[in-house]
Amino acid sequence: MNTTLERRPFGSLPDGTPGECFTLRHPAGLEASILDYGGIVSALCFRGQDVVLGFEQLGPYLERHPYFGCIVGRYANRIAGAAFRLDGVEHRLFANDGHNHLHGGRAGFDRKIWRAEVRESPAGLYLQLHYRSPDGEEGYPGTLDCTVTYALTPHPGLRIHYRCTTDRPTVVNLTNHSYFNLADGGASSVLEHRLQLEADAFTPVNEHLIPTGELRPVAGTPFDFRQAHPLGERIDQPDEQLVRGHGYDHNFVVRGAAGTLRRAATLADPRSGRRMEVWTTTPGVQLYTANHLKGDLRGKGGVTYQRRCAVCLETQLFPDSPNQPAFPSPVLRPGELWQSTTEYRFGV
């Protein structure tokens, strides 16, 4: 019952650097394909059904795409004004979302070749990806050494573990940006999927999708997923927050102590019966309902990805935490270890 791994070539970058794809397989019925380019989860098949959006070749990933399946860093989500102060020093970042910084900037971790290493444990083979982000990359201070580990678990599930160290004080927030559709991998709308979130509050945003600093109770709002609801049930209500996000594009405060692995979300497709639980050690999870897909991307199997054909559940620190001291701290200092774990567990 051990995990096996197959590696194969997966295209090349414009400078000739070859890409590789690593496919992990577990006898419990789960298969995950991961690229060394961007750490992208290019396929995630549960009992024969691929449940994530993506492309069959490297080329489309090299173009601008909506972060399908990739590692996002050095800081996932938005930083207001593309700047933050740390120990009295202001650091200016690349502004790639209007005046704000989004998902690590113009060339974040999603656009890097990671050094791949196949490792073995008693449970079988697993994959480690390594990247050294140099001091000043996209404006961030400090050289950041990152290791991201992908392993399959007997649940069956995919576990992603992130570890970072630095030689100067910096900020860190890594996540995976997979788009999920448990029915058919994105051929149909995701709005009938039922979602439950282990969250009593969310972080409302201003018109630029920057958190206001408030932790707002979900009770009595369209953001109350403490009991399972279809994603589409309230998504178009004339709620100011839904209008600003063009749907759901908000961080939720995960119940329980950050640093402990606990369930954050349960997603279920009523048609197929497939379900996925998201377990994480992070304090937050971003719910994004693919509001900005426009039907202009053709993915695996020739499927054209339409608006709201998938949902992202991005485990994370809160957006704009470097500028909001009341939020959980993203600061990493020399001699410290930054780490987090997220598991995607599947069943029927």
C-alpha positions in Angstrom: 0.0 0.0 0.0 3.0 2.3 -0.6 3.1 5.4 -2.8 4.9 5.1 -6.1 6.3 7.9 -8.2 6.9 8.3 -11.9 8.9 11.2 -13.4 8.8 12.4 -17.0 9.9 15.4 -19.1 7.4 18.2 -19.3 8.4 20.7 -21.9 11.1 23.4 -21.6 11.4 27.1 -20.7 12.3 29.7 -23.4 15.9 29.5 -22.3 16.0 25.7 -22.8 15.7 24.7 -19.1 13.8 21.4 -19.1 10.7 20.9 -17.0 9.6 17.8 -15.3 6.4 16.2 -14.1 6.3 13.9 -11.0 3.2 11.7 -10.6 2.6 10.2 -7.2 0.2 7.2 -7.0 -1.4 5.7 -3.9 -3.3 2.4 -4.0 -6.2 4.0 -2.1 -7.2 5.6 -5.4 -5.4 9.0 -5.5 -2.9 10.3 -8.1 -1.2 13.7 -8.0 0.9 15.2 -10.8 3.3 18.0 -9.7 5.5 20.1 -11.9 8.9 21.4 -10.9 7.8 24.7 -12.6 6.0 26.6 -10.0 5.3 23.5 -7.9 2.1 23.2 -9.8 -0.4 20.5 -9.0 -1.3 19.9 -12.7 -3.6 17.0 -12.0 -5.2 15.5 -9.0 -7.2 12.3 -9.7 -9.5 10.7 -7.2 -10.7 7.3 -8.4 -10.1 8.2 -12.0 -11.6 11.7 -12.0 -9.3 14.7 -12.2 -10.7 17.3 -9.8 -8.4 20.3 -10.5 -8.1 22.8 -13.4 -4.9 23.0 -15.4 -3.1 22.4 -18.7 -1.7 19.3 -20.5 1.5 21.1 -21.6 4.0 23.5 -20.1 3.4 26.3 -22.6 0.1 27.7 -21.2 1.6 27.8 -17.7 4.4 30.0 -19.1 1.8 32.5 -20.2 -0.2 34.6 -17.7 -2.7 32.3 -16.1 -4.8 32.6 -12.9 -2.3 30.7 -10.7 -3.6 27.3 -11.6 -2.3 24.8 -9.0 0.9 26.6 -8.2 2.9 27.5 -5.1 2.2 31.2 -4.3 4.9 33.2 -2.6 6.9 34.9 -1.2 3.6 36.3 0.1 0.3 34.9 -1.0 -2.7 37.3 -1.4 -2.5 41.1 -1.3 -0.2 43.6 0.4 -1.6 47.1 0.4 0.3 49.8 -1.5 2.9 47.2 -2.5 4.9 48.1 0.6 5.4 47.2 4.3 7.6 48.3 7.2 9.7 45.9 9.1 11.9 46.9 12.1 11.5 50.5 11.0 12.5 50.0 7.4 10.1 50.4 4.5 10.3 47.7 1.8 8.8 48.5 -1.6 7.4 45.6 -3.6 6.4 45.2 -7.2 2.8 46.4 -7.7 1.0 43.9 -10.0 -2.5 44.5 -8.8 -3.2 48.1 -9.3 -1.3 49.9 -6.6 -1.1 46.7 -4.5 1.2 43.6 -4.5 -0.5 40.2 -5.2 0.8 36.7 -4.9 4.5 37.5 -4.8 4.6 40.0 -7.6 5.5 40.0 -11.3 7.6 36.8 -11.1 6.6 35.0 -7.9 7.3 31.5 -6.8 4.7 30.3 -9.3 7.1 31.2 -12.1 10.3 29.5 -10.9 11.8 26.2 -11.6 12.1 24.4 -8.2 14.9 21.8 -7.6 13.2 18.5 -7.3 14.3 15.6 -5.0 12.5 12.3 -4.7 12.6 10.9 -1.2 11.5 7.7 0.5 9.7 7.0 3.8 8.1 3.8 5.2 4.9 5.0 3.4 6.6 5.1 0.0 8.0 7.8 -2.2 7.3 11.5 -1.9 8.5 14.7 -3.6 10.4 17.6 -2.2 10.9 20.9 -4.1 13.5 23.5 -3.1 13.9 27.1 -4.1 16.2 29.8 -2.8 14.7 33.3 -3.2 17.5 35.8 -3.3 17.6 38.9 -1.2 15.6 41.7 -2.9 13.6 39.4 -5.2 10.4 41.3 -6.0 11.4 43.8 -3.2 11.5 41.3 -0.3 14.4 41.5 2.2 16.5 38.5 3.0 17.5 35.3 1.2 14.7 32.8 1.8 15.3 29.0 1.6 12.1 27.2 0.9 11.2 23.5 0.8 7.8 22.2 -0.2 7.0 18.5 0.4 4.2 16.7 -1.5 3.1 13.3 -0.1 0.0 11.1 -0.5 -1.7 9.8 2.6 -3.9 6.7 3.2 -7.1 8.8 3.8 -6.6 9.1 0.7 -5.2 12.6 0.6 -2.5 15.0 -0.6 -0.4 16.6 2.1 1.6 19.7 1.3 4.2 20.8 3.9 6.0 24.2 3.6 9.3 25.1 5.4 11.2 28.3 5.1 14.3 29.9 6.7 15.9 33.3 6.2 19.2 35.2 6.7 17.4 38.5 7.3 14.1 39.5 8.9 11.4 39.1 6.2 7.7 38.1 5.7 6.4 34.8 4.5 3.0 33.4 3.5 3.0 30.4 1.1 0.0 28.5 -0.2 -1.2 26.3 -3.0 -3.6 27.9 -5.5 -5.4 24.8 -6.9 -8.9 25.3 -8.5 -11.2 22.5 -7.5 -14.3 21.0 -9.3 -15.2 17.6 -7.8 -17.7 16.9 -10.5 -15.7 17.0 -13.7 -12.5 19.1 -13.2 -14.1 22.3 -14.5 -16.4 21.3 -17.4 -19.4 22.5 -15.4 -20.3 25.2 -12.9 -19.1 24.7 -9.3 -22.1 26.6 -7.8 -24.0 23.4 -6.9 -21.1 22.2 -4.8 -21.9 22.4 -1.1 -19.3 24.1 1.2 -18.9 24.0 5.0 -16.3 26.2 6.6 -15.1 25.9 10.2 -15.1 29.7 10.6 -17.1 32.0 12.8 -15.6 35.2 11.2 -14.1 36.6 8.0 -12.0 39.6 7.1 -14.1 42.1 5.1 -12.3 44.1 2.4 -12.3 47.6 1.0 -12.9 48.4 -2.7 -9.4 47.3 -3.5 -9.9 43.9 -1.8 -7.6 44.9 1.1 -8.8 43.8 4.6 -10.2 46.6 6.7 -8.8 45.1 9.8 -12.2 43.9 11.1 -12.9 40.3 12.1 -16.6 40.3 11.2 -18.9 37.5 12.5 -20.4 35.5 9.7 -23.7 35.1 11.5 -26.6 36.6 9.5 -24.5 37.2 6.4 -24.0 35.3 3.0 -20.6 34.3 4.5 -22.0 32.0 7.0 -20.9 28.5 5.9 -20.9 27.0 9.4 -23.5 24.7 8.0 -23.1 23.4 4.5 -24.6 25.6 1.7 -24.4 25.5 -2.1 -21.8 28.0 -3.3 -24.3 29.6 -5.6 -27.1 30.0 -3.1 -26.2 33.5 -2.0 -23.3 34.5 -4.2 -25.2 37.1 -6.2 -27.0 38.8 -3.3 -26.6 42.6 -3.2 -24.2 42.4 -0.3 -21.4 45.0 -0.4 -18.7 42.4 0.2 -19.9 40.1 -2.5 -20.2 43.0 -4.9 -16.6 44.0 -4.2 -15.3 40.5 -4.7 -17.6 39.8 -7.7 -18.6 36.8 -5.6 -16.6 35.1 -2.9 -13.0 36.2 -2.7 -12.5 36.5 1.0 -10.4 35.2 3.9 -12.1 33.3 6.6 -10.7 32.9 10.2 -10.3 29.2 10.8 -11.7 28.0 14.1 -9.1 26.5 16.5 -5.5 27.2 17.3 -3.2 28.0 14.4 -0.3 25.6 14.3 -2.5 22.6 15.0 -3.8 20.5 12.1 -7.6 20.9 12.1 -10.4 20.8 9.5 -11.0 24.1 7.8 -13.4 23.2 5.0 -15.6 20.4 3.6 -16.5 20.6 -0.1 -19.0 18.1 -1.6 -20.4 17.6 -5.1 -24.0 16.3 -4.8 -24.0 14.8 -8.3 -21.0 12.5 -8.0 -21.0 12.1 -4.2 -17.3 13.1 -4.1 -16.2 15.2 -1.1 -13.0 16.8 -0.1 -11.9 18.0 3.4 -9.2 20.7 3.8 -7.2 20.3 6.9 -4.6 23.0 7.8 -2.3 24.5 10.4 -2.8 28.0 9.1 -5.1 30.7 10.7 -7.0 31.5 7.6 -8.4 30.1 4.3 -9.3 32.2 1.2 -12.5 31.2 -0.5 -12.4 32.2 -4.2 -15.1 31.2 -6.6 -13.2 31.8 -9.8 -15.1 35.0 -10.5 -12.6 36.3 -13.0 -12.3 33.3 -15.3 -13.7 34.5 -18.7 -14.0 31.4 -20.9 -10.8 32.3 -22.8 -8.6 29.5 -21.4 -8.7 26.0 -22.8 -7.5 23.4 -20.3 -7.1 19.6 -20.0 -9.3 17.6 -22.3 -10.1 20.6 -24.4 -12.4 22.1 -21.7 -12.9 25.8 -21.8 -12.9 27.2 -18.3 -15.9 29.4 -17.7 -16.6 31.8 -14.9 -17.2 30.0 -11.6 -16.3 26.6 -12.9 -14.1 25.9 -9.8 -13.4 27.0 -6.3 -10.1 27.7 -4.5 -9.6 27.1 -0.8 -6.2 28.8 -0.2 -4.9 28.1 3.3 -2.9 31.1 4.5 -2.0 33.9 6.9 -4.4 36.8 6.5 -4.0 39.1 3.5 -2.0 42.3 4.2 -0.7 41.0 7.5 2.6 42.8 7.1 0.6 46.1 7.4 -1.9 44.9 10.0 -0.2 44.2 13.4 -3.5 42.8 14.9 -3.4 39.9 12.4 -1.3 36.8 13.0 2.3 37.8 12.3 4.0 36.8 9.0 7.5 37.8 10.2 10.3 35.3 9.9 13.7 36.0 11.5 17.1 34.4 11.2 17.3 31.2 13.3 13.5 30.7 13.1 11.6 28.1 11.1 8.4 29.1 9.2 6.3 26.1 8.4 2.7 25.1 7.7 0.8 22.0 6.6 -2.3 21.5 4.5 -4.0 18.2 3.6 -6.7 17.6 1.0 -8.6 14.5 2.0 -11.0 12.8 -0.4 -13.9 10.5 0.0 -17.4 9.6 -1.2 
